[in-house]
Amino acid sequence: MKKYHIYGIGNALVDMEIEVTADFLKSAKVEKGVMTLVDESRQVELLGKVDGKQHKRSCGGSAANTIIGAKQLGARAFYSCKVANDEPGDFYFNDLIENGVSTNLHGDRDSGTTGKCMVFVTPDADRTMNSFLGITENFSEKEIQWDDLKDSEYLYMEGYLVTSDTGRKAAVKARKFAKENGVKVALTFSDPGVVGFFKEGFKEMIGDGVDLLFCNEAEALSYTGSSDVATALRSLSEIAGQIVITQGPEGALLWDGEREIDIITRKVEAVDTNGAGDLFAGSFLYALTHGHKFSECGKFACACSSELVTRFGPRLASGVTTKIYKEMF
């Protein structure tokens, strides 16, 4: 038995979620519905302008939310990331530990500024992110604990790493190392804008292929240049052994390596979609590493994400996903 079910690598960002109107985004010149990288001064400027309801902060980053979601279900999970020796870095480390996630952050940390992400949530439940990467932009192979990665069932790579030269190179090396040591590789595309702008970088990260690819419909279309999701799925099957394309309220389209599977999700009143894709991946990977069929993993992941979007925040309270799991299996 491997020490860890999932070993994640990705950006470490303290998430600050704020309810705003679409008019605010327009007046502040913030592009709606995507992740935009900003410098610290721009983030401070935006914080000075917002007057919407702010929710509690949390240790975030796409892969961190996925790893914590899997851990809440009982997965053995590790997260490699980079934060500074400042107060937000202390907060981030403590939040990971409180959630039971193993990490490389023990011991001394470099001087600098821990990354932060402003997550703007509009009344249509859409999420718009402005991220200042801070020290996580320097995430590199030095943050990876190779013995622990070798002793994991899956390597889970966050697509946002493609925006950093050192992060992308670390992901490339980690994928190669995982394949050489019998560790399956999962990748999430993370954001349609990032996919469109960094397509060549993603090709480098993917190399000769990954075992499992997570993406939403917009990301699938952006990467493949396809006009419909069915064509995109066929194109993506050339780079991934198995594929999950999330489709929001329509559910998900899966490729288990042999056949397409449509997953229909229950209809809910969404108030916040922040973290929905992250929890989908975490709950899917938990079910997959615990012996469930690919289609069952998709149904469970849809159920967890459907519950998440009915409330604010990128995570469900501990025990909620476990209850869903027990009801389904």
DOKE-113319 format. One line per 10 residues: number of its first residue (from 0); their letters; for each residue x, y, z of N, C-alpha, C. Coordinates in steps of 0.05 Angstrom, whole numbers. Each point is the difference from the previous one (the first is absolute). Layout:
! DOKE-113319
NUM	a	X Y Z X Y Z X Y Z; ... .
***
This chain:
! DOKE-113319
0	mkkyhiygig	17 -24 0 -17 24 0 17 25 0; -6 19 -18 15 25 -1 -6 18 24; 20 16 7 -3 18 23 -22 21 -5; -2 10 -24 -20 20 -7 -17 -8 -24; -25 7 1 -17 -4 -23 6 21 -21; 4 25 9 3 23 -19 23 18 10; 18 6 -18 21 20 5 -4 23 -18; -8 23 11 -6 23 -16 23 21 -2; 2 13 -22 19 22 -3 -16 24 -13; 5 24 11 -15 23 -10 7 25 14 .
10	nalvdmeiev	-14 21 -7 4 26 13 -12 1 27; 13 15 18 -11 5 27 -10 29 1; -26 4 2 -11 26 0 -20 2 23; 2 21 16 -21 5 20 -24 12 -14; -22 -14 0 -24 8 -14 -16 20 17; -9 22 -13 -17 20 12 -25 2 -18; -22 -10 9 -24 0 -16 -18 24 7; -9 13 -22 -15 25 4 -24 0 -19; -24 6 10 -24 2 -16 0 28 -13; -3 1 -27 -1 26 -14 -21 -2 -22 .
20	tadflksakv	-5 22 -13 -18 1 -22 16 -1 -26; -14 -7 -22 13 1 -26 8 29 -7; -16 19 9 6 28 -5 27 8 13; 5 -11 24 25 6 13 24 -11 -17; -2 -24 -10 21 -11 -16 5 17 -25; -22 9 -12 3 17 -24 13 26 7; -9 13 21 12 26 7 29 -2 9; 7 -23 13 27 -4 9 18 -12 -22; -12 -4 -23 15 -11 -23 12 -28 6; -17 -17 12 7 -27 7 -15 -18 -20 .
30	ekgvmtlvde	15 -17 -15 -13 -18 -19 -15 -22 15; -26 -2 -6 -17 -18 15 4 -30 -8; -1 -17 20 -1 -29 -5 26 -14 -5; 22 14 2 26 -13 -4 20 8 22; 23 -13 -1 21 7 19 20 19 -14; 5 22 13 20 20 -10 22 3 20; 25 -2 -10 23 6 17 4 29 3; 4 10 25 4 28 5 24 3 18; 10 25 1 22 5 20 -13 9 26; 17 2 21 -10 5 26 -14 28 2 .
40	srqvellgkv	11 20 -14 -12 26 1 -29 0 -11; -4 -15 -22 -27 -2 -12 -19 -14 20; 10 -20 13 -17 -14 20 -8 18 23; 19 16 9 -5 19 22 -21 21 -10; 4 9 -25 -19 19 -12 -28 -11 0; -3 -25 -9 -27 -12 -1 -12 -4 28; 17 -8 19 -10 -3 27 -11 26 11; 12 22 -8 -9 26 9 -26 9 -13; -7 -13 -22 -25 8 -14 -24 -17 7; 4 -24 9 -23 -18 4 -16 8 24 .
50	dgkqhkrscg	-26 -3 -2 -17 5 23 -20 -23 5; 6 -23 -14 -18 -23 3 7 -16 25; -16 -19 6 3 -17 23 25 -18 -3; 18 1 19 24 -17 -1 -4 -24 18; 7 -23 -10 -1 -25 15 27 -7 12; 1 -19 18 25 -7 13 20 -10 -20; 25 5 6 21 -8 -18 6 -30 4; 14 -12 -19 7 -29 2 25 -5 -16; 14 -21 7 23 -7 -16 -11 -12 -26; 9 12 -22 -11 -8 -26 20 -5 -21 .
60	gsaantiiga	-8 5 -24 13 -10 -23 -16 -24 -9; -2 -4 -26 -17 -21 -10 6 -27 11; 26 -8 -2 7 -27 9 -3 -3 30; 5 21 16 -3 -1 29 -29 -7 7; -19 13 -14 -28 -6 5 -7 -29 -7; 12 -10 -21 -5 -27 -9 11 -20 21; 25 5 9 12 -17 20 -15 0 26; -9 23 9 -15 2 25 -27 -14 -3; -12 3 -23 -26 -14 -4 3 -30 1; 22 -11 -11 5 -28 1 7 -9 28 .
70	kqlgarafys	15 16 15 7 -6 27 -24 -1 18; -19 18 -3 -24 0 16 -16 -25 -2; 3 -13 -23 -13 -26 -4 15 -23 12; 25 5 6 17 -21 12 24 -9 -16; 5 14 -22 24 -6 -16 25 7 15; 21 -15 -5 27 7 10 12 18 -21; 5 25 8 7 20 -20 23 18 8; 16 8 -20 23 17 4 -2 23 -19; 9 24 9 -1 23 -18 27 15 2; 13 2 -24 25 15 -2 -6 28 -11 .
80	ckvandepgd	10 21 14 -6 27 -9 22 18 12; -4 27 -3 20 18 10 -14 25 11; 5 6 26 -10 24 12 24 14 14; -3 25 7 21 15 13 -1 -1 30; 20 11 13 1 0 29 -15 25 12; -24 5 -11 -16 22 9 -25 -10 13; -17 18 10 -25 -9 14 -18 -16 -18; -5 9 -26 -17 -17 -17 12 -28 -5; 27 -1 -1 13 -26 -3 -5 -18 24; 2 12 24 -6 -15 25 -29 -10 -1 .
90	fyfndlieng	-19 18 -8 -28 -7 -2 -4 -24 -19; 14 2 -23 -3 -21 -21 9 -27 11; 24 0 12 11 -24 11 -19 -12 21; -9 16 18 -17 -9 22 -27 -11 -10; -10 13 -21 -26 -10 -12 4 -27 -13; 22 -4 -14 6 -27 -11 2 -21 22; 15 6 21 4 -19 21 -27 -6 14; -16 20 5 -26 -4 13 -18 -17 -16; 4 0 -26 -16 -17 -18 13 -28 -4; 22 -5 14 12 -27 -1 16 -6 -25 .
100	vstnlhgdrd	8 21 -14 16 -5 -25 29 1 6; 15 -20 -8 29 0 2 12 20 -20; 22 13 8 11 21 -17 30 3 3; 12 14 -19 29 5 1 6 26 16; -20 13 11 3 27 12 12 0 28; 5 -23 12 12 -1 26 29 12 -1; 8 13 21 27 11 1 1 29 -9; 24 10 -6 3 27 -8 -11 5 -28; -11 25 -4 -11 8 -25 15 25 -10; 1 4 -26 14 22 -12 -14 27 6 .
110	sgttgkcmvf	16 21 1 -12 27 3 -14 7 -26; -20 17 3 -16 9 -24 -29 5 8; -17 -2 -20 -29 5 5 -16 -24 -10; -16 -10 18 -18 -23 -8 -21 10 -20; -5 -17 -20 -20 7 -20 -28 2 11; -16 17 -14 -28 3 8 -18 1 -25; -24 -9 4 -19 0 -23 -26 13 9; -8 21 -14 -26 12 4 -20 -15 -17; -20 -12 13 -20 -15 -15 -26 16 1; -7 12 -23 -25 17 -1 -23 -18 -9 .
120	vtpdadrtmn	-21 0 16 -24 -17 -6 -23 19 -7; -11 -3 -23 -22 17 -10 -27 -15 5; -22 15 -1 -26 -12 6 -8 -24 -17; 13 -3 -24 -5 -23 -17 16 -24 8; 13 1 23 16 -21 12 27 -4 -14; 6 16 -20 26 -2 -14 22 10 18; 24 -11 -5 23 9 16 21 12 -18; 12 22 9 21 14 -15 23 3 19; 24 -7 -10 23 1 18 22 19 -9; 10 16 18 24 16 -5 21 -10 20 .
130	sflgitenfs	21 -11 -10 20 -13 16 27 14 -1; 11 5 24 28 9 3 15 -24 10; 18 -11 -16 13 -25 6 20 3 23; 13 23 3 20 2 21 21 -21 -3; 8 -12 23 22 -19 0 -7 -26 -14; -26 -7 -3 -7 -25 -13 8 0 -29; 6 24 -11 9 1 -28 27 -14 -3; 15 -2 23 26 -13 0 -2 -30 8; -24 -11 1 -2 -29 5 18 -15 -19; 15 -19 10 19 -15 -17 2 -29 10 .
140	ekeiqwddlk	17 -15 -13 4 -28 8 11 -2 28; 12 22 11 10 -1 28 -22 -5 20; -25 8 -7 -22 -4 18 -12 -28 -1; 9 -16 -18 -11 -27 -3 16 -20 17; -14 -16 15 12 -21 16 -3 -26 -16; 22 -7 -13 -1 -21 -20 -7 -28 11; 10 -6 24 -6 -26 12 -30 -3 5; -13 22 9 -29 0 5 -15 -2 -26; 9 14 -21 -13 -2 -26 2 -29 -10; 23 -12 2 4 -28 -9 -19 -19 15 .
150	dseylymegy	-7 7 25 -17 -17 16 -29 8 -1; -9 11 -23 -27 9 -4 -13 -14 -23; -27 -3 0 -14 -12 -22 -3 19 -23; -6 25 6 -3 21 -21 16 25 5; 12 11 -21 10 27 1 -22 17 -12; -7 22 14 -21 18 -10 13 27 -5; 0 9 -25 13 25 -8 -20 22 -6; 4 23 12 -17 23 -6 9 14 -25; -19 6 -17 7 13 -25 11 28 2; -7 14 22 11 27 4 30 1 2 .
160	lvtsdtgrka	13 -23 5 29 -1 1 13 8 -26; -16 -2 -22 11 6 -26 8 29 -3; -11 17 17 6 29 -3 27 8 11; 13 -18 14 27 5 12 20 -18 -13; 23 11 -8 21 -17 -12 9 -22 19; 5 8 25 10 -21 19 -22 -19 7; -25 9 2 -22 -17 6 -5 -20 -23; 1 9 -24 -4 -17 -23 22 -21 -2; 24 8 4 23 -19 0 -3 -21 22; -9 9 23 -4 -19 22 -22 -20 -7 .
170	avkarkfake	-21 9 -13 -21 -18 -8 9 -20 -21; 16 9 -19 11 -18 -20 17 -21 13; 18 8 18 17 -20 13 -16 -19 18; -20 11 14 -17 -17 17 -15 -21 -16; -11 9 -23 -15 -19 -17 19 -23 -10; 24 7 -9 19 -19 -9 8 -19 23; 5 11 23 8 -16 23 -23 -19 8; -24 10 0 -23 -17 7 -3 -23 -19; 2 5 -26 -3 -21 -20 22 -21 4; 24 8 6 22 -18 3 -3 -17 25 .
180	ngvkvaltfs	-16 9 19 -3 -15 25 -28 -11 5; -15 -3 -21 -26 -13 2 -22 16 13; 3 26 1 -20 18 11 -17 11 -22; -26 -2 1 -17 10 -21 -1 31 2; -4 13 -23 1 29 -2 -27 11 -8; -10 19 17 -24 14 -6 6 30 -3; -12 13 -20 4 28 -5 -27 14 -1; -2 24 11 -24 17 -4 9 24 -16; -17 8 -20 7 23 -16 -4 26 15; -18 1 20 -3 22 19 -16 24 -9 .
190	dpgvvgffke	5 10 -24 -13 25 -8 1 3 -31; -22 7 -13 0 2 -29 18 22 -11; 2 22 15 18 21 -10 29 -8 1; 8 -14 21 27 -10 3 6 -21 -22; -20 -17 -5 4 -20 -21 5 13 -27; -16 21 -6 3 13 -26 27 14 -3; 10 12 22 24 16 -1 25 -17 2; -1 -22 14 24 -16 6 -2 -28 -12; -12 -2 -24 -4 -27 -12 26 -15 -4; 20 14 -9 26 -13 -5 12 -10 26 .
200	gfkemigdgv	-3 15 21 9 -8 26 -14 -25 10; -26 -2 -5 -15 -24 7 9 -24 -15; 7 4 -26 10 -23 -16 26 -10 13; 16 18 11 25 -8 13 -6 -15 25; -19 9 16 -8 -14 25 -11 -27 -6; -16 -3 -21 -13 -25 -7 20 -20 -11; 19 10 -15 21 -18 -11 -13 -22 -17; 8 -25 6 -11 -23 -15 -27 -9 10; -12 15 18 -27 -6 8 -3 -2 31; -25 3 9 -6 -4 28 -21 -21 2 .
210	dllfcneaea	-3 -11 24 -20 -22 5 -28 11 2; -3 24 12 -27 10 5 1 31 -3; -19 10 -16 -2 29 -4 -27 10 10; 1 22 16 -24 14 9 -1 27 -14; -23 7 -11 -4 26 -11 -30 6 -1; -6 26 -4 -29 6 -6 -3 3 -30; -25 5 -8 -5 0 -29 15 23 -14; 1 23 13 14 23 -13 29 -6 -3; 12 -13 19 29 -7 -1 5 -21 -22; -18 -19 -2 2 -21 -20 -1 12 -28 .
220	lsytgssdva	-18 18 -4 -3 13 -27 24 18 -5; 10 14 20 22 18 -3 25 -15 -8; 6 -22 14 24 -15 -6 0 -13 -27; -23 -12 -7 -1 -15 -25 -8 17 -25; -11 24 5 -9 16 -22 -26 -11 -12; -13 -18 14 -25 -12 -11 -24 18 5; -21 -4 -15 -24 15 3 -22 -14 16; 5 -26 6 -20 -15 16 16 -19 19; -13 -7 22 13 -15 21 6 -29 -8; -17 -11 -17 5 -28 -9 26 -2 -16 .
230	talrslseia	4 19 -18 25 1 -16 24 5 18; -4 18 19 22 6 19 8 -25 16; -20 -15 8 6 -24 15 17 -20 -16; -7 -4 -25 15 -18 -17 28 10 -4; 4 26 -2 26 12 -4 17 -4 26; -13 5 23 14 -3 25 8 -29 6; -14 -19 -11 6 -28 4 28 -8 -11; 11 18 -17 27 -5 -11 22 7 21; -7 15 20 20 8 20 -6 -10 28; -23 -12 4 -8 -9 27 -14 -27 -2 .
240	gqivitqgpe	8 -18 18 -13 -27 1 -29 1 8; -6 18 19 -27 4 9 -5 30 3; -25 8 -5 -7 28 -1 -26 6 15; 0 22 14 -24 10 13 -4 29 -10; -23 5 -13 -7 28 -8 -25 8 16; 3 19 18 -23 9 16 -16 20 -17; -26 -1 4 -18 17 -16 -20 15 17; 9 8 24 -17 17 18 -26 -14 6; -23 14 -2 -26 -12 7 -8 -23 -18; 14 -4 -22 -6 -23 -18 14 -26 8 .
250	gallwdgere	18 1 20 13 -24 9 28 -2 -10; 7 -23 -12 27 -4 -9 1 -21 -23; 20 2 -17 4 -19 -21 27 -14 6; -1 -26 2 24 -16 7 9 -17 -23; 26 -6 0 12 -20 -18 16 -18 18; -9 -26 3 14 -18 18 22 -16 -13; 7 8 -25 21 -14 -15 -12 -18 -21; -26 -6 2 -13 -17 -19 -26 12 -10; -14 15 16 -26 10 -8 -6 27 13; -19 14 -13 -10 25 11 -22 -5 20 .
260	idiitrkvea	-1 16 21 -20 -3 21 -11 27 7; -26 4 -3 -14 25 8 -9 -2 28; 7 19 16 -9 1 28 -19 24 3; -24 -6 9 -20 21 5 0 7 30; 1 25 6 1 9 28 -27 12 8; -6 1 26 -25 11 9 0 30 -3; -23 11 -5 -3 29 -3 -1 13 27; 16 21 3 1 15 25 0 30 -6; -5 16 21 2 29 -2 28 9 7; 17 6 -19 28 6 5 3 29 9 .
270	vdtngagdlf	16 4 21 7 27 9 29 6 -3; 17 -20 -2 29 4 -2 13 -24 -12; 12 3 -24 13 -23 -13 30 -2 7; 10 17 17 28 0 7 7 -27 13; 20 -14 -11 9 -25 12 -15 -24 -10; -21 3 -16 -16 -23 -8 17 -20 -16; 16 9 -19 17 -18 -15 21 -13 17; 10 15 19 21 -11 18 -11 -23 17; -24 5 12 -12 -21 16 -8 -24 -17; -9 6 -25 -7 -22 -18 25 -18 -3 .
280	agsflyalth	23 11 -6 24 -16 -4 7 -15 26; -2 13 23 7 -12 25 -17 -24 7; -26 4 -3 -19 -22 6 2 -22 -21; 5 7 -25 4 -20 -21 24 -17 6; 22 13 6 25 -15 6 -3 -18 25; -14 10 19 -5 -16 24 -14 -26 -7; -22 3 -15 -16 -24 -8 17 -18 -18; 15 12 -18 16 -16 -18 21 -17 14; 13 12 21 21 -14 15 -12 -18 21; -26 -1 1 -13 -18 20 -18 -21 -14 .
290	ghkfsecgkf	8 -6 -25 -11 -24 -14 -26 4 -14; -9 24 -5 -26 4 -13 3 2 -30; -21 -7 -14 0 2 -30 2 29 -8; 10 4 -24 4 27 -10 -27 16 -1; -21 -14 -9 -26 14 0 -10 7 28; 5 -18 19 -8 6 28 16 24 11; 25 2 -8 16 22 9 -12 26 -10; -9 0 -25 -12 24 -12 -26 8 13; -16 -20 7 -26 6 13 5 12 28; 19 -12 14 7 10 27 11 28 -1 .
300	acacsselvt	18 5 -18 13 26 -2 -21 21 -8; -18 -6 -17 -21 19 -8 -18 6 25; -6 -20 16 -16 4 23 13 18 20; 26 -3 4 15 17 18 1 29 -10; 6 3 -25 2 27 -12 -27 14 0; -21 -15 -5 -27 12 1 -7 10 27; 9 -14 21 -5 10 27 17 25 6; 25 0 -10 17 22 6 -10 27 -11; -11 0 -24 -8 25 -13 -25 12 13; -13 -14 18 -23 11 14 7 18 23 .
310	rfgprlasgv	26 3 6 9 16 22 26 14 -8; 7 20 16 25 15 -6 24 -14 11; 23 4 -14 25 -12 8 9 -23 -18; 26 -5 -1 11 -20 -18 0 -28 11; -11 -3 25 0 -27 13 -26 -5 14; -6 -25 4 -23 -8 16 11 -5 29; -18 3 19 8 -7 28 7 -29 2; 19 -6 17 8 -28 4 -24 -18 7; -2 -22 -14 -22 -18 5 -22 1 -21; -2 22 -14 -22 2 -20 5 -19 -23 .
320	ttkiykemf	24 0 -11 6 -18 -22 0 -30 9; 8 -4 25 0 -27 11 -29 -11 1; -19 18 8 -28 -8 0 -10 -6 -27; 8 16 -21 -8 -6 -27 11 -27 -9; 25 -5 7 13 -25 -7 -15 -24 11; -7 2 26 -13 -22 13 -28 -5 -12; -13 22 -9 -27 -3 -12 2 -13 -28; 23 4 -13 2 -10 -28 12 -28 -2; 17 -7 20 14 -26 -3 -5 -18 25 .
***
